[in-house]
Amino acid sequence: MNKPLPEAPKPDHQATKPPSGAGRTAAAVLNPMVLHTLIEHVGSTAAARFAHDFLNLLERRLTQVDAALGLADPVSALDAVLILKASSAMLGAEQMTLYCEGLEVELRGHRIPRAGALPRLAADFTTALAGAVAAAFPDGAKGPAPAR
């Protein structure tokens, strides 16, 4: 007998205003299970390269979102948000993914959200993500660190 599918979770409309990252643990910033799945699919070398590329591009991607929102350009803003959301989800950067989902909901609703949280996001998450990625790949691209 077929069971009904569970209802899809509703987007968090408050995601466009994330709390400060102070005191956040690496697990809240980077989901190790998602990262492990990425490693299983592409191998540790490619996953490490993707993680490092993500970090290197993060500031530029946040700047692109901020600039498009500042110009009230919904098409460019949605494009930039979707790129950041997809790469964040692939890596397991859950807080960034949630933030992007909130922006996406607003943009698809024909609303231009304020981008005031973007500088704080960059400051809060870049360091935390860098630490989480370094912990996951302590020897470069040899694979994730063992669970503690």
N, C-alpha and C positions, 0 to 999 in steps of 0.2 A: 504494500500500500504506500502510495506517495505521500510524504509529509509536505505540508506547505512550507515554502521558503520563508525564512525569517525576514522581517521587514528591514529594509536597508537603513543604516543609521542616518539621522538627519545631520546636515552640515552644521558646524558650530559657527553661528553668525558672530560670536564674540571673538573668533579666531583672528580678526583683523586688529584686535587690541590685546596681544598676548601679555601676560604678566612678565615682569622683569625676570631675567634668567638667573638672578643672584641665587646661589644655593642649589641650582639645578644639578642633578647628577647626570653623568654621561648616558645612562640608560634612558633618561627622559628625553634626551636630545637625539641620541642615535640608538635605534632598536637593533640589538645584536642579532636577533633572529632573522631580520630582513637582510642584514649584511651577510650572515651565514648563507642564506638562500642565494644571494648574488654570487658568493664565492663558489657555491656548488654548481651554479649554472655556467659561470665564465672562467672559473679558476682563480686562485689567489692573486696571481700576478696582474691579471686584467682588473680584478676587483680593487686591488690596491691602487692601480693607475686611475681607475674611475673615481675612487674616493679622493685621491690627491688632486685630480683635475677638478672635481666638484668644489673642493676648498679653494683652489686657485681661481675659479670662475665665480665664486659666490658673491664677492663684492661687486663685480661687474654686473651680474644678473640682478642683484638688489638695486643697483644704480639704474639699470634699464627700467625696472618696474617703477621706481620712484620718479624717473624723468617722464615716463608715459602718463603716470597718474597726475603729475604736476602740470602737464600740458593738456589734461583732460582728453586724452586720446584713448578711448576705450578699446579700439582694435589693437593698437600696439601694446597697451597695458595687458589685455587678455593674453596676447601672444607671449609676452614676457613672463606673465604669471604661470601660464601652462608649462612653459619650458622649465621654470624653476620648480614647479610642483612635481613634474614628472621625474626630474633628476633627483629631487629630494626623496620622493617615494622609493625610487630604485635603490638608493643608498640606505634608506631607513631613517632619514632625518625627519622624524615624526612631527616635531613642533613646527618646523619650517613647512612641511606638507600641510598641516592644519591651517597655518597662517595663509598659505596660498589658496587653500580651499575656501576660506572666508572671503578673500579678495575676489576669487572667481565667482562666488555667489553674488556678490555685490555688482560686479561688472556685467554678469549675465542678466541681472535685474535692472540694467541700464542706469546704475548708480556709480559714480566715481568716488570710491572711498578715499578718505584722507590717508596719506602715506606717512603720517607722523611716526609710526612705529618702526619704519624701516631702518633708520640709523641705530635705534636701540637693538633691533634684531641683529644687525651686523655685529654690533659690539657683543651682545649676549651670546650669540650662537657660534660665531666664528671661532672663538677660543675654545668653547666647549666641544664643538665638532672636531676641531683640530686635535684636541686631547683624546677624544673618543676614537678617532681614526688612528692616531699614534698608538693607542692601547690595543687596537684591533690588529695592527700590523707593526709590532715592535721591531721586527727585523726587515723592514721594508715590505717586500711583496711575498714573503715566505708563507703567509697565512695568518689567520687570526690568533690572538693570544688565547691561551687556555682559560676557561671560566674559573673564577675564584669563588 
